[in-house]
């Protein structure tokens, strides 16, 4: 749905639901999300968002991305 909505509107789209890893967050961004919300996982591990951000930064460096938004909507 994120992919379909992000193509249909001209406003930022939030990806949410089941985000527990950096891969989940990257998939939402690739689908077109501008931002990603981490919810329930933060009850299990309050620092999970920081972990996800760190790993996304590592991913961006490995892939030589100037900005994580470079992958937004590529699928």
mmJSON file of the N, C-alpha and C atoms, coordinates in Angstrom:
{"data_MODEL":{"atom_site":{
"group_PDB":["ATOM","ATOM","ATOM","ATOM","ATOM","ATOM","ATOM","ATOM","ATOM","ATOM","ATOM","ATOM","ATOM","ATOM","ATOM","ATOM","ATOM","ATOM","ATOM","ATOM","ATOM","ATOM","ATOM","ATOM","ATOM","ATOM","ATOM","ATOM","ATOM","ATOM","ATOM","ATOM","ATOM","ATOM","ATOM","ATOM","ATOM","ATOM","ATOM","ATOM","ATOM","ATOM","ATOM","ATOM","ATOM","ATOM","ATOM","ATOM","ATOM","ATOM","ATOM","ATOM","ATOM","ATOM","ATOM","ATOM","ATOM","ATOM","ATOM","ATOM","ATOM","ATOM","ATOM","ATOM","ATOM","ATOM","ATOM","ATOM","ATOM","ATOM","ATOM","ATOM","ATOM","ATOM","ATOM","ATOM","ATOM","ATOM","ATOM","ATOM","ATOM","ATOM","ATOM","ATOM","ATOM","ATOM","ATOM","ATOM","ATOM","ATOM","ATOM","ATOM","ATOM","ATOM","ATOM","ATOM","ATOM","ATOM","ATOM","ATOM","ATOM","ATOM","ATOM","ATOM","ATOM","ATOM","ATOM","ATOM","ATOM","ATOM","ATOM","ATOM","ATOM","ATOM","ATOM","ATOM","ATOM","ATOM","ATOM","ATOM","ATOM","ATOM","ATOM","ATOM","ATOM","ATOM","ATOM","ATOM","ATOM","ATOM","ATOM","ATOM","ATOM","ATOM","ATOM","ATOM","ATOM","ATOM","ATOM","ATOM","ATOM","ATOM","ATOM","ATOM","ATOM","ATOM","ATOM","ATOM","ATOM","ATOM","ATOM","ATOM","ATOM","ATOM","ATOM","ATOM","ATOM","ATOM","ATOM","ATOM","ATOM","ATOM","ATOM","ATOM","ATOM","ATOM","ATOM","ATOM","ATOM","ATOM","ATOM","ATOM","ATOM","ATOM","ATOM","ATOM","ATOM","ATOM","ATOM","ATOM","ATOM","ATOM","ATOM","ATOM","ATOM","ATOM","ATOM","ATOM","ATOM","ATOM","ATOM","ATOM","ATOM","ATOM","ATOM","ATOM","ATOM","ATOM","ATOM","ATOM","ATOM","ATOM","ATOM","ATOM","ATOM","ATOM","ATOM","ATOM","ATOM","ATOM","ATOM","ATOM","ATOM","ATOM","ATOM","ATOM","ATOM","ATOM","ATOM","ATOM","ATOM","ATOM","ATOM","ATOM","ATOM"],
"id":[1,2,3,4,5,6,7,8,9,10,11,12,13,14,15,16,17,18,19,20,21,22,23,24,25,26,27,28,29,30,31,32,33,34,35,36,37,38,39,40,41,42,43,44,45,46,47,48,49,50,51,52,53,54,55,56,57,58,59,60,61,62,63,64,65,66,67,68,69,70,71,72,73,74,75,76,77,78,79,80,81,82,83,84,85,86,87,88,89,90,91,92,93,94,95,96,97,98,99,100,101,102,103,104,105,106,107,108,109,110,111,112,113,114,115,116,117,118,119,120,121,122,123,124,125,126,127,128,129,130,131,132,133,134,135,136,137,138,139,140,141,142,143,144,145,146,147,148,149,150,151,152,153,154,155,156,157,158,159,160,161,162,163,164,165,166,167,168,169,170,171,172,173,174,175,176,177,178,179,180,181,182,183,184,185,186,187,188,189,190,191,192,193,194,195,196,197,198,199,200,201,202,203,204,205,206,207,208,209,210,211,212,213,214,215,216,217,218,219,220,221,222,223,224,225],
"type_symbol":["N","C","C","N","C","C","N","C","C","N","C","C","N","C","C","N","C","C","N","C","C","N","C","C","N","C","C","N","C","C","N","C","C","N","C","C","N","C","C","N","C","C","N","C","C","N","C","C","N","C","C","N","C","C","N","C","C","N","C","C","N","C","C","N","C","C","N","C","C","N","C","C","N","C","C","N","C","C","N","C","C","N","C","C","N","C","C","N","C","C","N","C","C","N","C","C","N","C","C","N","C","C","N","C","C","N","C","C","N","C","C","N","C","C","N","C","C","N","C","C","N","C","C","N","C","C","N","C","C","N","C","C","N","C","C","N","C","C","N","C","C","N","C","C","N","C","C","N","C","C","N","C","C","N","C","C","N","C","C","N","C","C","N","C","C","N","C","C","N","C","C","N","C","C","N","C","C","N","C","C","N","C","C","N","C","C","N","C","C","N","C","C","N","C","C","N","C","C","N","C","C","N","C","C","N","C","C","N","C","C","N","C","C","N","C","C","N","C","C","N","C","C","N","C","C"],
"label_atom_id":["N","CA","C","N","CA","C","N","CA","C","N","CA","C","N","CA","C","N","CA","C","N","CA","C","N","CA","C","N","CA","C","N","CA","C","N","CA","C","N","CA","C","N","CA","C","N","CA","C","N","CA","C","N","CA","C","N","CA","C","N","CA","C","N","CA","C","N","CA","C","N","CA","C","N","CA","C","N","CA","C","N","CA","C","N","CA","C","N","CA","C","N","CA","C","N","CA","C","N","CA","C","N","CA","C","N","CA","C","N","CA","C","N","CA","C","N","CA","C","N","CA","C","N","CA","C","N","CA","C","N","CA","C","N","CA","C","N","CA","C","N","CA","C","N","CA","C","N","CA","C","N","CA","C","N","CA","C","N","CA","C","N","CA","C","N","CA","C","N","CA","C","N","CA","C","N","CA","C","N","CA","C","N","CA","C","N","CA","C","N","CA","C","N","CA","C","N","CA","C","N","CA","C","N","CA","C","N","CA","C","N","CA","C","N","CA","C","N","CA","C","N","CA","C","N","CA","C","N","CA","C","N","CA","C","N","CA","C","N","CA","C","N","CA","C","N","CA","C","N","CA","C","N","CA","C","N","CA","C","N","CA","C"],
"label_alt_id":[null,null,null,null,null,null,null,null,null,null,null,null,null,null,null,null,null,null,null,null,null,null,null,null,null,null,null,null,null,null,null,null,null,null,null,null,null,null,null,null,null,null,null,null,null,null,null,null,null,null,null,null,null,null,null,null,null,null,null,null,null,null,null,null,null,null,null,null,null,null,null,null,null,null,null,null,null,null,null,null,null,null,null,null,null,null,null,null,null,null,null,null,null,null,null,null,null,null,null,null,null,null,null,null,null,null,null,null,null,null,null,null,null,null,null,null,null,null,null,null,null,null,null,null,null,null,null,null,null,null,null,null,null,null,null,null,null,null,null,null,null,null,null,null,null,null,null,null,null,null,null,null,null,null,null,null,null,null,null,null,null,null,null,null,null,null,null,null,null,null,null,null,null,null,null,null,null,null,null,null,null,null,null,null,null,null,null,null,null,null,null,null,null,null,null,null,null,null,null,null,null,null,null,null,null,null,null,null,null,null,null,null,null,null,null,null,null,null,null,null,null,null,null,null,null],
"label_comp_id":["UNK","UNK","UNK","UNK","UNK","UNK","UNK","UNK","UNK","UNK","UNK","UNK","UNK","UNK","UNK","UNK","UNK","UNK","UNK","UNK","UNK","UNK","UNK","UNK","UNK","UNK","UNK","UNK","UNK","UNK","UNK","UNK","UNK","UNK","UNK","UNK","UNK","UNK","UNK","UNK","UNK","UNK","UNK","UNK","UNK","UNK","UNK","UNK","UNK","UNK","UNK","UNK","UNK","UNK","UNK","UNK","UNK","UNK","UNK","UNK","UNK","UNK","UNK","UNK","UNK","UNK","UNK","UNK","UNK","UNK","UNK","UNK","UNK","UNK","UNK","UNK","UNK","UNK","UNK","UNK","UNK","UNK","UNK","UNK","UNK","UNK","UNK","UNK","UNK","UNK","UNK","UNK","UNK","UNK","UNK","UNK","UNK","UNK","UNK","UNK","UNK","UNK","UNK","UNK","UNK","UNK","UNK","UNK","UNK","UNK","UNK","UNK","UNK","UNK","UNK","UNK","UNK","UNK","UNK","UNK","UNK","UNK","UNK","UNK","UNK","UNK","UNK","UNK","UNK","UNK","UNK","UNK","UNK","UNK","UNK","UNK","UNK","UNK","UNK","UNK","UNK","UNK","UNK","UNK","UNK","UNK","UNK","UNK","UNK","UNK","UNK","UNK","UNK","UNK","UNK","UNK","UNK","UNK","UNK","UNK","UNK","UNK","UNK","UNK","UNK","UNK","UNK","UNK","UNK","UNK","UNK","UNK","UNK","UNK","UNK","UNK","UNK","UNK","UNK","UNK","UNK","UNK","UNK","UNK","UNK","UNK","UNK","UNK","UNK","UNK","UNK","UNK","UNK","UNK","UNK","UNK","UNK","UNK","UNK","UNK","UNK","UNK","UNK","UNK","UNK","UNK","UNK","UNK","UNK","UNK","UNK","UNK","UNK","UNK","UNK","UNK","UNK","UNK","UNK","UNK","UNK","UNK","UNK","UNK","UNK"],
"label_asym_id":["A","A","A","A","A","A","A","A","A","A","A","A","A","A","A","A","A","A","A","A","A","A","A","A","A","A","A","A","A","A","A","A","A","A","A","A","A","A","A","A","A","A","A","A","A","A","A","A","A","A","A","A","A","A","A","A","A","A","A","A","A","A","A","A","A","A","A","A","A","A","A","A","A","A","A","A","A","A","A","A","A","A","A","A","A","A","A","A","A","A","A","A","A","A","A","A","A","A","A","A","A","A","A","A","A","A","A","A","A","A","A","A","A","A","A","A","A","A","A","A","A","A","A","A","A","A","A","A","A","A","A","A","A","A","A","A","A","A","A","A","A","A","A","A","A","A","A","A","A","A","A","A","A","A","A","A","A","A","A","A","A","A","A","A","A","A","A","A","A","A","A","A","A","A","A","A","A","A","A","A","A","A","A","A","A","A","A","A","A","A","A","A","A","A","A","A","A","A","A","A","A","A","A","A","A","A","A","A","A","A","A","A","A","A","A","A","A","A","A","A","A","A","A","A","A"],
"label_entity_id":["1","1","1","1","1","1","1","1","1","1","1","1","1","1","1","1","1","1","1","1","1","1","1","1","1","1","1","1","1","1","1","1","1","1","1","1","1","1","1","1","1","1","1","1","1","1","1","1","1","1","1","1","1","1","1","1","1","1","1","1","1","1","1","1","1","1","1","1","1","1","1","1","1","1","1","1","1","1","1","1","1","1","1","1","1","1","1","1","1","1","1","1","1","1","1","1","1","1","1","1","1","1","1","1","1","1","1","1","1","1","1","1","1","1","1","1","1","1","1","1","1","1","1","1","1","1","1","1","1","1","1","1","1","1","1","1","1","1","1","1","1","1","1","1","1","1","1","1","1","1","1","1","1","1","1","1","1","1","1","1","1","1","1","1","1","1","1","1","1","1","1","1","1","1","1","1","1","1","1","1","1","1","1","1","1","1","1","1","1","1","1","1","1","1","1","1","1","1","1","1","1","1","1","1","1","1","1","1","1","1","1","1","1","1","1","1","1","1","1","1","1","1","1","1","1"],
"label_seq_id":[1,1,1,2,2,2,3,3,3,4,4,4,5,5,5,6,6,6,7,7,7,8,8,8,9,9,9,10,10,10,11,11,11,12,12,12,13,13,13,14,14,14,15,15,15,16,16,16,17,17,17,18,18,18,19,19,19,20,20,20,21,21,21,22,22,22,23,23,23,24,24,24,25,25,25,26,26,26,27,27,27,28,28,28,29,29,29,30,30,30,31,31,31,32,32,32,33,33,33,34,34,34,35,35,35,36,36,36,37,37,37,38,38,38,39,39,39,40,40,40,41,41,41,42,42,42,43,43,43,44,44,44,45,45,45,46,46,46,47,47,47,48,48,48,49,49,49,50,50,50,51,51,51,52,52,52,53,53,53,54,54,54,55,55,55,56,56,56,57,57,57,58,58,58,59,59,59,60,60,60,61,61,61,62,62,62,63,63,63,64,64,64,65,65,65,66,66,66,67,67,67,68,68,68,69,69,69,70,70,70,71,71,71,72,72,72,73,73,73,74,74,74,75,75,75],
"pdbx_PDB_ins_code":[null,null,null,null,null,null,null,null,null,null,null,null,null,null,null,null,null,null,null,null,null,null,null,null,null,null,null,null,null,null,null,null,null,null,null,null,null,null,null,null,null,null,null,null,null,null,null,null,null,null,null,null,null,null,null,null,null,null,null,null,null,null,null,null,null,null,null,null,null,null,null,null,null,null,null,null,null,null,null,null,null,null,null,null,null,null,null,null,null,null,null,null,null,null,null,null,null,null,null,null,null,null,null,null,null,null,null,null,null,null,null,null,null,null,null,null,null,null,null,null,null,null,null,null,null,null,null,null,null,null,null,null,null,null,null,null,null,null,null,null,null,null,null,null,null,null,null,null,null,null,null,null,null,null,null,null,null,null,null,null,null,null,null,null,null,null,null,null,null,null,null,null,null,null,null,null,null,null,null,null,null,null,null,null,null,null,null,null,null,null,null,null,null,null,null,null,null,null,null,null,null,null,null,null,null,null,null,null,null,null,null,null,null,null,null,null,null,null,null,null,null,null,null,null,null],
"Cartn_x":[0.81,0.0,0.856,1.989,2.858,3.257,3.603,4.012,2.893,1.71,0.57,0.204,0.177,-0.201,0.851,2.128,3.186,3.183,2.7,2.608,1.349,0.354,-0.932,-1.056,-0.187,-0.301,0.999,0.926,2.109,2.514,2.14,2.511,3.356,4.128,4.934,4.056,4.58,3.875,4.699,4.012,4.678,4.501,5.61,5.547,5.536,4.595,4.523,3.863,4.163,3.581,4.627,5.071,6.001,7.455,7.808,9.206,9.989,10.893,11.726,13.209,13.524,14.919,15.183,16.46,16.822,16.343,16.314,15.841,14.367,13.569,12.152,12.023,12.809,12.759,13.176,14.247,14.724,13.68,13.015,11.975,10.838,10.429,9.382,9.837,11.085,11.602,11.676,12.14,12.184,10.783,9.79,8.409,7.828,8.531,8.069,7.828,8.022,7.801,8.843,8.386,9.276,9.854,9.037,9.453,8.959,9.574,9.193,8.972,7.882,7.556,7.878,8.555,8.827,7.941,7.075,6.125,6.371,5.706,5.714,7.114,7.998,9.372,10.058,9.664,10.292,9.855,8.762,8.373,9.29,9.731,10.623,12.039,12.479,13.817,13.713,13.7,13.502,14.501,15.693,16.708,16.684,15.666,15.618,15.711,15.105,15.161,16.593,17.37,18.769,19.559,19.272,19.931,19.594,18.327,17.89,18.57,18.63,19.283,20.755,21.455,22.879,23.1,22.272,22.437,22.037,21.054,20.693,21.837,22.512,23.672,24.769,25.016,26.005,25.621,24.335,23.832,24.084,23.753,23.919,25.393,26.28,27.715,28.175,27.73,28.107,27.642,26.434,25.84,26.25,27.072,27.564,26.419,25.437,24.316,24.684,24.347,24.545,23.567,22.376,21.311,20.386,19.821,18.93,17.734,17.384,16.263,16.578,17.846,18.205,17.509,17.098,16.437,14.912,14.391,12.953,12.202,11.262,10.374,10.984,12.115,12.749,12.067,11.129,10.402,8.963],
"Cartn_y":[-1.196,0.0,1.264,1.237,2.411,2.795,1.822,2.085,2.74,2.197,2.73,4.135,4.338,5.648,6.691,6.344,7.328,7.794,6.935,7.327,8.134,8.033,8.677,10.062,10.375,11.658,12.44,13.719,14.574,15.039,14.275,14.585,13.436,13.679,12.6,11.441,10.235,9.023,8.33,7.895,7.2,5.695,4.962,3.51,3.02,2.146,1.631,0.274,-0.439,-1.765,-2.845,-3.391,-4.505,-4.138,-2.894,-2.488,-2.91,-3.877,-4.349,-4.378,-4.179,-4.228,-3.089,-2.837,-1.818,-2.224,-3.536,-4.006,-3.653,-3.783,-3.407,-1.93,-1.09,0.353,0.665,0.036,0.27,-0.191,-1.297,-1.769,-0.758,-0.17,0.85,2.051,2.466,3.608,3.261,2.063,1.637,1.604,1.338,1.31,2.704,3.735,5.098,5.898,5.289,6.021,7.123,8.261,9.368,9.191,8.678,8.395,7.005,6.441,5.117,5.199,4.608,4.608,3.257,3.283,2.07,2.139,1.158,1.188,0.1,-1.019,-2.09,-2.574,-2.601,-3.064,-2.229,-0.958,-0.101,-0.468,-1.198,-1.681,-2.82,-3.604,-4.725,-4.222,-3.297,-2.725,-1.217,-0.408,1.037,1.727,1.17,1.797,1.277,0.534,-0.091,0.923,2.087,3.098,3.548,3.715,4.102,3.012,1.754,0.629,0.628,0.851,0.86,1.994,3.17,4.311,4.017,3.471,3.148,2.164,1.129,0.109,0.645,1.554,2.176,3.053,3.723,4.544,3.646,2.504,1.548,1.074,0.767,0.33,1.402,2.646,3.748,3.913,3.762,3.859,2.716,1.487,0.318,0.474,1.004,1.159,2.459,3.252,4.531,5.49,5.549,6.462,7.825,8.884,10.227,10.505,9.934,10.15,8.94,8.544,7.382,7.625,8.889,9.184,8.81,8.521,8.086,6.78,5.995,4.722,4.804,5.984,6.126,5.851,4.916,4.63,3.839,3.158,2.455,1.141,0.695,-0.53,-0.216],
"Cartn_z":[0.0,0.0,0.0,0.7,0.732,-0.687,-1.482,-2.855,-3.642,-3.551,-4.295,-3.833,-2.518,-1.987,-2.334,-2.194,-2.458,-3.918,-4.814,-6.224,-6.516,-5.636,-5.877,-5.242,-4.27,-3.565,-3.663,-3.372,-3.422,-2.027,-1.009,0.364,0.91,1.977,2.552,3.027,2.877,3.286,4.368,5.435,6.533,6.378,6.49,6.489,7.93,8.255,9.616,9.628,10.693,10.869,10.721,11.83,11.801,11.605,11.817,11.648,12.884,12.696,13.805,13.441,12.153,11.704,10.727,10.481,9.494,8.105,7.852,6.552,6.34,7.406,7.312,6.942,7.615,7.358,5.922,5.466,4.097,3.084,3.345,2.426,2.315,3.442,3.391,2.578,2.753,1.991,0.507,0.201,-1.197,-1.813,-0.985,-1.466,-1.628,-1.103,-1.289,-0.025,1.136,2.387,2.563,3.057,3.374,4.768,5.679,7.048,7.431,8.475,8.947,10.452,10.904,12.328,12.945,14.076,14.846,16.088,16.252,17.364,18.389,18.216,19.204,19.54,18.571,18.825,19.892,20.031,21.041,22.453,22.595,23.921,24.36,23.401,23.692,23.915,23.053,23.156,22.903,23.958,23.786,22.85,22.696,21.831,20.396,20.027,18.703,17.567,17.737,16.67,16.416,17.474,17.314,16.603,16.939,16.268,14.773,14.464,13.065,12.305,12.898,12.254,11.99,12.988,12.816,11.677,11.631,10.585,9.215,9.18,7.907,7.412,8.327,7.96,7.373,8.019,7.504,6.1,5.911,4.605,3.553,3.885,2.938,2.553,3.519,3.228,2.328,2.646,1.828,0.391,0.236,-1.087,-1.771,-1.073,-1.596,-1.953,-1.071,-1.248,-0.676,-1.377,-0.844,0.284,0.157,1.109,1.023,2.145,2.138,1.214,0.99,0.094,-1.358,-1.664,-3.016,-3.411,-2.415,-2.709,-2.603,-2.218,-2.029,-3.331,-3.24,-4.364,-5.506,-5.272,-6.385,-6.743,-5.9,-6.273,-6.577],
"occupancy":[1.0,1.0,1.0,1.0,1.0,1.0,1.0,1.0,1.0,1.0,1.0,1.0,1.0,1.0,1.0,1.0,1.0,1.0,1.0,1.0,1.0,1.0,1.0,1.0,1.0,1.0,1.0,1.0,1.0,1.0,1.0,1.0,1.0,1.0,1.0,1.0,1.0,1.0,1.0,1.0,1.0,1.0,1.0,1.0,1.0,1.0,1.0,1.0,1.0,1.0,1.0,1.0,1.0,1.0,1.0,1.0,1.0,1.0,1.0,1.0,1.0,1.0,1.0,1.0,1.0,1.0,1.0,1.0,1.0,1.0,1.0,1.0,1.0,1.0,1.0,1.0,1.0,1.0,1.0,1.0,1.0,1.0,1.0,1.0,1.0,1.0,1.0,1.0,1.0,1.0,1.0,1.0,1.0,1.0,1.0,1.0,1.0,1.0,1.0,1.0,1.0,1.0,1.0,1.0,1.0,1.0,1.0,1.0,1.0,1.0,1.0,1.0,1.0,1.0,1.0,1.0,1.0,1.0,1.0,1.0,1.0,1.0,1.0,1.0,1.0,1.0,1.0,1.0,1.0,1.0,1.0,1.0,1.0,1.0,1.0,1.0,1.0,1.0,1.0,1.0,1.0,1.0,1.0,1.0,1.0,1.0,1.0,1.0,1.0,1.0,1.0,1.0,1.0,1.0,1.0,1.0,1.0,1.0,1.0,1.0,1.0,1.0,1.0,1.0,1.0,1.0,1.0,1.0,1.0,1.0,1.0,1.0,1.0,1.0,1.0,1.0,1.0,1.0,1.0,1.0,1.0,1.0,1.0,1.0,1.0,1.0,1.0,1.0,1.0,1.0,1.0,1.0,1.0,1.0,1.0,1.0,1.0,1.0,1.0,1.0,1.0,1.0,1.0,1.0,1.0,1.0,1.0,1.0,1.0,1.0,1.0,1.0,1.0,1.0,1.0,1.0,1.0,1.0,1.0,1.0,1.0,1.0,1.0,1.0,1.0],
"B_iso_or_equiv":[0.0,0.0,0.0,0.0,0.0,0.0,0.0,0.0,0.0,0.0,0.0,0.0,0.0,0.0,0.0,0.0,0.0,0.0,0.0,0.0,0.0,0.0,0.0,0.0,0.0,0.0,0.0,0.0,0.0,0.0,0.0,0.0,0.0,0.0,0.0,0.0,0.0,0.0,0.0,0.0,0.0,0.0,0.0,0.0,0.0,0.0,0.0,0.0,0.0,0.0,0.0,0.0,0.0,0.0,0.0,0.0,0.0,0.0,0.0,0.0,0.0,0.0,0.0,0.0,0.0,0.0,0.0,0.0,0.0,0.0,0.0,0.0,0.0,0.0,0.0,0.0,0.0,0.0,0.0,0.0,0.0,0.0,0.0,0.0,0.0,0.0,0.0,0.0,0.0,0.0,0.0,0.0,0.0,0.0,0.0,0.0,0.0,0.0,0.0,0.0,0.0,0.0,0.0,0.0,0.0,0.0,0.0,0.0,0.0,0.0,0.0,0.0,0.0,0.0,0.0,0.0,0.0,0.0,0.0,0.0,0.0,0.0,0.0,0.0,0.0,0.0,0.0,0.0,0.0,0.0,0.0,0.0,0.0,0.0,0.0,0.0,0.0,0.0,0.0,0.0,0.0,0.0,0.0,0.0,0.0,0.0,0.0,0.0,0.0,0.0,0.0,0.0,0.0,0.0,0.0,0.0,0.0,0.0,0.0,0.0,0.0,0.0,0.0,0.0,0.0,0.0,0.0,0.0,0.0,0.0,0.0,0.0,0.0,0.0,0.0,0.0,0.0,0.0,0.0,0.0,0.0,0.0,0.0,0.0,0.0,0.0,0.0,0.0,0.0,0.0,0.0,0.0,0.0,0.0,0.0,0.0,0.0,0.0,0.0,0.0,0.0,0.0,0.0,0.0,0.0,0.0,0.0,0.0,0.0,0.0,0.0,0.0,0.0,0.0,0.0,0.0,0.0,0.0,0.0,0.0,0.0,0.0,0.0,0.0,0.0],
"pdbx_formal_charge":[null,null,null,null,null,null,null,null,null,null,null,null,null,null,null,null,null,null,null,null,null,null,null,null,null,null,null,null,null,null,null,null,null,null,null,null,null,null,null,null,null,null,null,null,null,null,null,null,null,null,null,null,null,null,null,null,null,null,null,null,null,null,null,null,null,null,null,null,null,null,null,null,null,null,null,null,null,null,null,null,null,null,null,null,null,null,null,null,null,null,null,null,null,null,null,null,null,null,null,null,null,null,null,null,null,null,null,null,null,null,null,null,null,null,null,null,null,null,null,null,null,null,null,null,null,null,null,null,null,null,null,null,null,null,null,null,null,null,null,null,null,null,null,null,null,null,null,null,null,null,null,null,null,null,null,null,null,null,null,null,null,null,null,null,null,null,null,null,null,null,null,null,null,null,null,null,null,null,null,null,null,null,null,null,null,null,null,null,null,null,null,null,null,null,null,null,null,null,null,null,null,null,null,null,null,null,null,null,null,null,null,null,null,null,null,null,null,null,null,null,null,null,null,null,null],
"auth_seq_id":[1,1,1,2,2,2,3,3,3,4,4,4,5,5,5,6,6,6,7,7,7,8,8,8,9,9,9,10,10,10,11,11,11,12,12,12,13,13,13,14,14,14,15,15,15,16,16,16,17,17,17,18,18,18,19,19,19,20,20,20,21,21,21,22,22,22,23,23,23,24,24,24,25,25,25,26,26,26,27,27,27,28,28,28,29,29,29,30,30,30,31,31,31,32,32,32,33,33,33,34,34,34,35,35,35,36,36,36,37,37,37,38,38,38,39,39,39,40,40,40,41,41,41,42,42,42,43,43,43,44,44,44,45,45,45,46,46,46,47,47,47,48,48,48,49,49,49,50,50,50,51,51,51,52,52,52,53,53,53,54,54,54,55,55,55,56,56,56,57,57,57,58,58,58,59,59,59,60,60,60,61,61,61,62,62,62,63,63,63,64,64,64,65,65,65,66,66,66,67,67,67,68,68,68,69,69,69,70,70,70,71,71,71,72,72,72,73,73,73,74,74,74,75,75,75],
"auth_comp_id":["UNK","UNK","UNK","UNK","UNK","UNK","UNK","UNK","UNK","UNK","UNK","UNK","UNK","UNK","UNK","UNK","UNK","UNK","UNK","UNK","UNK","UNK","UNK","UNK","UNK","UNK","UNK","UNK","UNK","UNK","UNK","UNK","UNK","UNK","UNK","UNK","UNK","UNK","UNK","UNK","UNK","UNK","UNK","UNK","UNK","UNK","UNK","UNK","UNK","UNK","UNK","UNK","UNK","UNK","UNK","UNK","UNK","UNK","UNK","UNK","UNK","UNK","UNK","UNK","UNK","UNK","UNK","UNK","UNK","UNK","UNK","UNK","UNK","UNK","UNK","UNK","UNK","UNK","UNK","UNK","UNK","UNK","UNK","UNK","UNK","UNK","UNK","UNK","UNK","UNK","UNK","UNK","UNK","UNK","UNK","UNK","UNK","UNK","UNK","UNK","UNK","UNK","UNK","UNK","UNK","UNK","UNK","UNK","UNK","UNK","UNK","UNK","UNK","UNK","UNK","UNK","UNK","UNK","UNK","UNK","UNK","UNK","UNK","UNK","UNK","UNK","UNK","UNK","UNK","UNK","UNK","UNK","UNK","UNK","UNK","UNK","UNK","UNK","UNK","UNK","UNK","UNK","UNK","UNK","UNK","UNK","UNK","UNK","UNK","UNK","UNK","UNK","UNK","UNK","UNK","UNK","UNK","UNK","UNK","UNK","UNK","UNK","UNK","UNK","UNK","UNK","UNK","UNK","UNK","UNK","UNK","UNK","UNK","UNK","UNK","UNK","UNK","UNK","UNK","UNK","UNK","UNK","UNK","UNK","UNK","UNK","UNK","UNK","UNK","UNK","UNK","UNK","UNK","UNK","UNK","UNK","UNK","UNK","UNK","UNK","UNK","UNK","UNK","UNK","UNK","UNK","UNK","UNK","UNK","UNK","UNK","UNK","UNK","UNK","UNK","UNK","UNK","UNK","UNK","UNK","UNK","UNK","UNK","UNK","UNK"],
"auth_asym_id":["A","A","A","A","A","A","A","A","A","A","A","A","A","A","A","A","A","A","A","A","A","A","A","A","A","A","A","A","A","A","A","A","A","A","A","A","A","A","A","A","A","A","A","A","A","A","A","A","A","A","A","A","A","A","A","A","A","A","A","A","A","A","A","A","A","A","A","A","A","A","A","A","A","A","A","A","A","A","A","A","A","A","A","A","A","A","A","A","A","A","A","A","A","A","A","A","A","A","A","A","A","A","A","A","A","A","A","A","A","A","A","A","A","A","A","A","A","A","A","A","A","A","A","A","A","A","A","A","A","A","A","A","A","A","A","A","A","A","A","A","A","A","A","A","A","A","A","A","A","A","A","A","A","A","A","A","A","A","A","A","A","A","A","A","A","A","A","A","A","A","A","A","A","A","A","A","A","A","A","A","A","A","A","A","A","A","A","A","A","A","A","A","A","A","A","A","A","A","A","A","A","A","A","A","A","A","A","A","A","A","A","A","A","A","A","A","A","A","A","A","A","A","A","A","A"],
"auth_atom_id":["N","CA","C","N","CA","C","N","CA","C","N","CA","C","N","CA","C","N","CA","C","N","CA","C","N","CA","C","N","CA","C","N","CA","C","N","CA","C","N","CA","C","N","CA","C","N","CA","C","N","CA","C","N","CA","C","N","CA","C","N","CA","C","N","CA","C","N","CA","C","N","CA","C","N","CA","C","N","CA","C","N","CA","C","N","CA","C","N","CA","C","N","CA","C","N","CA","C","N","CA","C","N","CA","C","N","CA","C","N","CA","C","N","CA","C","N","CA","C","N","CA","C","N","CA","C","N","CA","C","N","CA","C","N","CA","C","N","CA","C","N","CA","C","N","CA","C","N","CA","C","N","CA","C","N","CA","C","N","CA","C","N","CA","C","N","CA","C","N","CA","C","N","CA","C","N","CA","C","N","CA","C","N","CA","C","N","CA","C","N","CA","C","N","CA","C","N","CA","C","N","CA","C","N","CA","C","N","CA","C","N","CA","C","N","CA","C","N","CA","C","N","CA","C","N","CA","C","N","CA","C","N","CA","C","N","CA","C","N","CA","C","N","CA","C","N","CA","C","N","CA","C","N","CA","C","N","CA","C","N","CA","C"],
"pdbx_PDB_model_num":[1,1,1,1,1,1,1,1,1,1,1,1,1,1,1,1,1,1,1,1,1,1,1,1,1,1,1,1,1,1,1,1,1,1,1,1,1,1,1,1,1,1,1,1,1,1,1,1,1,1,1,1,1,1,1,1,1,1,1,1,1,1,1,1,1,1,1,1,1,1,1,1,1,1,1,1,1,1,1,1,1,1,1,1,1,1,1,1,1,1,1,1,1,1,1,1,1,1,1,1,1,1,1,1,1,1,1,1,1,1,1,1,1,1,1,1,1,1,1,1,1,1,1,1,1,1,1,1,1,1,1,1,1,1,1,1,1,1,1,1,1,1,1,1,1,1,1,1,1,1,1,1,1,1,1,1,1,1,1,1,1,1,1,1,1,1,1,1,1,1,1,1,1,1,1,1,1,1,1,1,1,1,1,1,1,1,1,1,1,1,1,1,1,1,1,1,1,1,1,1,1,1,1,1,1,1,1,1,1,1,1,1,1,1,1,1,1,1,1,1,1,1,1,1,1]
}}}
